[in-house]
Amino acid sequence: MLISGTESLSTDQNHLIDEKNLSYSKNNVQRIRQNGQIQIYQSSYRGSYSNIIRDCLRNAALGRKVLLVQLMKSGVCQGISNPVNLCGNLIWIRSSNSYDQYQERIIEKDCEINKEIKNSIHELWEFCKKQLLSGKQDQIILDEIFRSIELGIIDEDDLISTLENRFISGDVILTGTKIPKKFLLMADQVTELRS
């Protein structure tokens, strides 16, 4: 029961509150960590997340600090060292060497290309982990994170641990086509996108 003042108590309940024994100390006050929700967007095919990108642009235009990371896509001279900044609040990063640049059979045959791609995505994931733990962003979108788990580039337990220890006031949005059950159970919201 929430009581706003002693005048709202009936006379027979006044003995429950002893105002002389109430003490407040700055030493007893602790900051409560408030995290946003974990939202998962699932689709049967890759590249169906344009709504999420639209929403993060709108959030950035409204003044929220947004980090959009596309782990499996590459951009022209992108990567951690060259992010795109939109609306002054949206940092958009793609992998410097992307999985999508090559056909799957070429990646499987060429060990050097495979290694470069994995290193690039792993470097991007390490950056994302720091951002999730820092509390600097209001919203973080990890596009196709589950594809990188499926390919064995990012460790599933590492992602779970990072999400459990995150410090971000806004939401963390994860996207993918095949979502492991562990993540579905820990999510606050799961949305299935249909064509």
Contacts in CASP RR format, 6 or more apart in sequence:
PFRMAT RR
TARGET T0000
AUTHOR 0000-0000-0000
METHOD contacts of the structure
MODEL  1
MLISGTESLSTDQNHLIDEKNLSYSKNNVQRIRQNGQIQIYQSSYRGSYS
NIIRDCLRNAALGRKVLLVQLMKSGVCQGISNPVNLCGNLIWIRSSNSYD
QYQERIIEKDCEINKEIKNSIHELWEFCKKQLLSGKQDQIILDEIFRSIE
LGIIDEDDLISTLENRFISGDVILTGTKIPKKFLLMADQVTELRS
3 9 0 8 1.000
6 14 0 8 1.000
6 17 0 8 1.000
6 19 0 8 1.000
9 16 0 8 1.000
9 17 0 8 1.000
33 167 0 8 1.000
34 169 0 8 1.000
35 166 0 8 1.000
35 167 0 8 1.000
35 168 0 8 1.000
35 169 0 8 1.000
35 170 0 8 1.000
36 168 0 8 1.000
36 169 0 8 1.000
36 170 0 8 1.000
36 171 0 8 1.000
36 172 0 8 1.000
36 188 0 8 1.000
37 170 0 8 1.000
37 171 0 8 1.000
37 172 0 8 1.000
37 187 0 8 1.000
37 188 0 8 1.000
37 189 0 8 1.000
38 163 0 8 1.000
38 171 0 8 1.000
38 172 0 8 1.000
38 174 0 8 1.000
38 186 0 8 1.000
38 187 0 8 1.000
38 188 0 8 1.000
38 189 0 8 1.000
39 171 0 8 1.000
39 172 0 8 1.000
39 173 0 8 1.000
39 174 0 8 1.000
39 187 0 8 1.000
39 188 0 8 1.000
39 189 0 8 1.000
39 190 0 8 1.000
39 191 0 8 1.000
40 173 0 8 1.000
40 174 0 8 1.000
40 175 0 8 1.000
40 176 0 8 1.000
40 179 0 8 1.000
40 183 0 8 1.000
40 184 0 8 1.000
40 187 0 8 1.000
40 189 0 8 1.000
40 190 0 8 1.000
40 191 0 8 1.000
41 49 0 8 1.000
41 52 0 8 1.000
41 173 0 8 1.000
41 174 0 8 1.000
41 175 0 8 1.000
41 176 0 8 1.000
41 191 0 8 1.000
41 193 0 8 1.000
42 175 0 8 1.000
42 176 0 8 1.000
42 177 0 8 1.000
42 179 0 8 1.000
42 190 0 8 1.000
42 191 0 8 1.000
42 192 0 8 1.000
42 193 0 8 1.000
43 49 0 8 1.000
43 175 0 8 1.000
43 176 0 8 1.000
43 177 0 8 1.000
43 192 0 8 1.000
43 193 0 8 1.000
43 194 0 8 1.000
44 177 0 8 1.000
44 194 0 8 1.000
44 195 0 8 1.000
45 177 0 8 1.000
45 195 0 8 1.000
46 72 0 8 1.000
46 144 0 8 1.000
46 147 0 8 1.000
46 176 0 8 1.000
46 177 0 8 1.000
48 193 0 8 1.000
48 195 0 8 1.000
49 143 0 8 1.000
49 175 0 8 1.000
49 193 0 8 1.000
51 193 0 8 1.000
52 141 0 8 1.000
52 143 0 8 1.000
52 173 0 8 1.000
52 175 0 8 1.000
53 68 0 8 1.000
53 141 0 8 1.000
56 66 0 8 1.000
56 68 0 8 1.000
56 90 0 8 1.000
56 139 0 8 1.000
56 141 0 8 1.000
57 86 0 8 1.000
57 87 0 8 1.000
57 90 0 8 1.000
59 66 0 8 1.000
59 89 0 8 1.000
59 90 0 8 1.000
59 138 0 8 1.000
59 139 0 8 1.000
60 66 0 8 1.000
60 86 0 8 1.000
60 87 0 8 1.000
60 88 0 8 1.000
60 89 0 8 1.000
60 90 0 8 1.000
61 87 0 8 1.000
61 89 0 8 1.000
63 87 0 8 1.000
63 89 0 8 1.000
64 89 0 8 1.000
64 138 0 8 1.000
64 139 0 8 1.000
65 89 0 8 1.000
65 136 0 8 1.000
65 137 0 8 1.000
65 138 0 8 1.000
65 139 0 8 1.000
66 89 0 8 1.000
66 90 0 8 1.000
66 91 0 8 1.000
66 137 0 8 1.000
66 138 0 8 1.000
66 139 0 8 1.000
66 140 0 8 1.000
66 141 0 8 1.000
67 90 0 8 1.000
67 91 0 8 1.000
67 93 0 8 1.000
67 128 0 8 1.000
67 131 0 8 1.000
67 137 0 8 1.000
67 139 0 8 1.000
67 140 0 8 1.000
67 141 0 8 1.000
68 90 0 8 1.000
68 91 0 8 1.000
68 92 0 8 1.000
68 93 0 8 1.000
68 141 0 8 1.000
68 143 0 8 1.000
69 93 0 8 1.000
69 94 0 8 1.000
69 124 0 8 1.000
69 127 0 8 1.000
69 128 0 8 1.000
69 140 0 8 1.000
69 141 0 8 1.000
69 142 0 8 1.000
69 143 0 8 1.000
70 92 0 8 1.000
70 93 0 8 1.000
70 94 0 8 1.000
70 95 0 8 1.000
70 143 0 8 1.000
70 144 0 8 1.000
71 95 0 8 1.000
71 121 0 8 1.000
71 124 0 8 1.000
71 125 0 8 1.000
71 142 0 8 1.000
71 143 0 8 1.000
71 144 0 8 1.000
71 145 0 8 1.000
71 147 0 8 1.000
71 148 0 8 1.000
71 154 0 8 1.000
72 95 0 8 1.000
72 98 0 8 1.000
72 99 0 8 1.000
72 100 0 8 1.000
72 121 0 8 1.000
72 143 0 8 1.000
72 144 0 8 1.000
72 147 0 8 1.000
72 148 0 8 1.000
73 94 0 8 1.000
73 95 0 8 1.000
73 98 0 8 1.000
73 100 0 8 1.000
73 143 0 8 1.000
73 144 0 8 1.000
74 94 0 8 1.000
74 95 0 8 1.000
74 96 0 8 1.000
74 97 0 8 1.000
74 98 0 8 1.000
74 100 0 8 1.000
74 101 0 8 1.000
75 94 0 8 1.000
75 98 0 8 1.000
78 84 0 8 1.000
78 93 0 8 1.000
78 94 0 8 1.000
78 95 0 8 1.000
78 96 0 8 1.000
79 93 0 8 1.000
79 94 0 8 1.000
79 95 0 8 1.000
79 96 0 8 1.000
79 120 0 8 1.000
79 124 0 8 1.000
80 93 0 8 1.000
80 96 0 8 1.000
80 123 0 8 1.000
80 124 0 8 1.000
80 127 0 8 1.000
81 96 0 8 1.000
82 96 0 8 1.000
83 91 0 8 1.000
83 92 0 8 1.000
83 93 0 8 1.000
84 91 0 8 1.000
84 92 0 8 1.000
84 93 0 8 1.000
85 91 0 8 1.000
85 92 0 8 1.000
86 92 0 8 1.000
93 124 0 8 1.000
93 127 0 8 1.000
95 117 0 8 1.000
95 120 0 8 1.000
95 121 0 8 1.000
95 124 0 8 1.000
96 120 0 8 1.000
96 123 0 8 1.000
96 124 0 8 1.000
97 116 0 8 1.000
97 117 0 8 1.000
97 119 0 8 1.000
97 120 0 8 1.000
98 117 0 8 1.000
98 120 0 8 1.000
99 107 0 8 1.000
99 117 0 8 1.000
99 121 0 8 1.000
99 147 0 8 1.000
99 151 0 8 1.000
102 110 0 8 1.000
102 113 0 8 1.000
102 117 0 8 1.000
106 113 0 8 1.000
107 113 0 8 1.000
107 114 0 8 1.000
107 117 0 8 1.000
108 114 0 8 1.000
118 153 0 8 1.000
121 148 0 8 1.000
121 153 0 8 1.000
121 154 0 8 1.000
122 153 0 8 1.000
122 154 0 8 1.000
125 148 0 8 1.000
125 153 0 8 1.000
125 154 0 8 1.000
128 140 0 8 1.000
128 142 0 8 1.000
129 158 0 8 1.000
129 162 0 8 1.000
131 137 0 8 1.000
131 140 0 8 1.000
132 140 0 8 1.000
132 162 0 8 1.000
132 163 0 8 1.000
132 166 0 8 1.000
132 167 0 8 1.000
132 168 0 8 1.000
132 172 0 8 1.000
133 162 0 8 1.000
133 165 0 8 1.000
133 166 0 8 1.000
133 167 0 8 1.000
134 167 0 8 1.000
135 167 0 8 1.000
135 168 0 8 1.000
135 169 0 8 1.000
137 168 0 8 1.000
137 170 0 8 1.000
138 168 0 8 1.000
138 169 0 8 1.000
138 170 0 8 1.000
139 168 0 8 1.000
139 170 0 8 1.000
139 171 0 8 1.000
139 172 0 8 1.000
139 173 0 8 1.000
140 168 0 8 1.000
140 171 0 8 1.000
140 172 0 8 1.000
140 173 0 8 1.000
141 172 0 8 1.000
141 173 0 8 1.000
141 175 0 8 1.000
142 172 0 8 1.000
142 173 0 8 1.000
142 174 0 8 1.000
142 175 0 8 1.000
143 175 0 8 1.000
143 176 0 8 1.000
144 175 0 8 1.000
144 176 0 8 1.000
145 154 0 8 1.000
145 159 0 8 1.000
145 174 0 8 1.000
145 175 0 8 1.000
145 176 0 8 1.000
146 174 0 8 1.000
146 175 0 8 1.000
146 176 0 8 1.000
146 177 0 8 1.000
146 178 0 8 1.000
146 179 0 8 1.000
146 180 0 8 1.000
146 183 0 8 1.000
147 176 0 8 1.000
147 177 0 8 1.000
147 178 0 8 1.000
148 154 0 8 1.000
149 155 0 8 1.000
149 156 0 8 1.000
149 159 0 8 1.000
149 180 0 8 1.000
150 178 0 8 1.000
156 180 0 8 1.000
156 182 0 8 1.000
159 183 0 8 1.000
160 182 0 8 1.000
160 183 0 8 1.000
160 186 0 8 1.000
163 172 0 8 1.000
163 186 0 8 1.000
164 186 0 8 1.000
166 172 0 8 1.000
174 183 0 8 1.000
174 187 0 8 1.000
179 190 0 8 1.000
184 190 0 8 1.000
END
